Amino acid sequence: MKISNVRIRRLRVIEEIGTLDLAWSPGDKLPVQLGGGSYVEIQTDEGICGIGPEIDDRFLPALEKILIGKNPLDVEQLSAQLEYYLPYGTHYQHVAGVDIALWDIVGKAKGQPLYKLWGGTKDKIVPYAAMVLLSTPEERAEMALKLKADGWQAIKVRLHHETMQEDIRTVTCVREAVGDDMQIMVDANQAQSKGDWQPGVRWDYQRAYETGLELQNLNCAWLEEPRPRYALEELISLGEALEIPIAGGENSGILYEFEQMCERNVYSILQPECLVLTGITETLKVGELARKHNKQVVPHNGYVKLGLIAHMHMVASWTHAPYIELVNDPPIGAYQNFLSILTNPPVVDAEGYMNMPQAPGLGVEIDPDLVLED
């Protein structure tokens, strides 16, 4: 089998839904639409076609030189070559989409969904609803109650109020609303940049520590990114001083950083993002690192289309991955809006599970009615 073509397919916008104000980056907005965007498609001379998240057009000529005529099953070797075309720090439109498309071909060639190809046995996984907006404590409690009524098992709220007291009141209101029937995760988003700059409210070590004490008393599942990305000594100290697990790693794009996280015990829960790394190939290695160091792994999922599907397969193959992150802040930020490009999108059932795709490869298809002519 040889790769015969690599191309970017663009998708028609069905409807503009609106925008979401990002809690972790005041002033920035996330546009939400039905349809739209693009994806990368890799064709082979045997008629098997792989799909992956969108890539930057500028990478295409170089990718054609690397891929055309090669065996797509040599995904490890090809992905190593792709790394040369990934400028460090780029997110979401780089060559990770190509790596995911190659794995889609591998699964289709082997006739298995990827998670089964990797030895996974979980046919359904548990999503947590990741909030986007910074709402009042009362609004977040009301949202949690609605999600609970729909079967969701877990919710993640953003702690970006000016005061710690208002942050804690948010979580307290949510806990009082749902009781012990839902898991509550909290995200401080204090590792958005590589340096000292941080959008929005900035926490110091004392606020992180005191917040952690309150959250563990509220039985929260974890505290995410309470200090800057490379404040490793402080993160280690927080992990030792608090009972609540500390989670992070979503912005790390180099495997070496995850090795350091594990060897120095920076986090209890690793949160790699396959579109910040170079795709599935590198993220699988992070999962193995977590297993060796007795840590849980819960991939970050800021890109909720084909990136989500790739993460689902990894979570279903890892015994140490208890959740999948799913951005779901309805009505504008309802997860169904982000998955509207698929003919067979995964859904959250009445018991709070997502069933795994059973078709080979990623197991999902792009809606052909949305694909624009080249």
Secondary structure by P-SEA (a helix, b strand, c coil): ccccbbbbbbbbbccccccccccccccbbbbbbcccbbbbbbbccccbbbbbccccccaaaaaaaacccccccaaaaaaaaaccccccccccccaaaaaaaaaaaaaaaacccccccccccccbbbbcbbbcccccaaaaaaaaaaaaaacccbbbbbcccccaaaaaaaaaaaaaaccccbbbbbbcccccccccccccccccaaaaaaaaaaaaaaccccccccccccaaaaaaaaaaacccccccccccccaaaaaaaaaaccccbbbbbccccccaaaaaaaaaaaaaabbbbbbbbccccaaaaaaaaaaaaccccccccccccccccccccccccccbbbbbcccccccccccccccccccccccccc
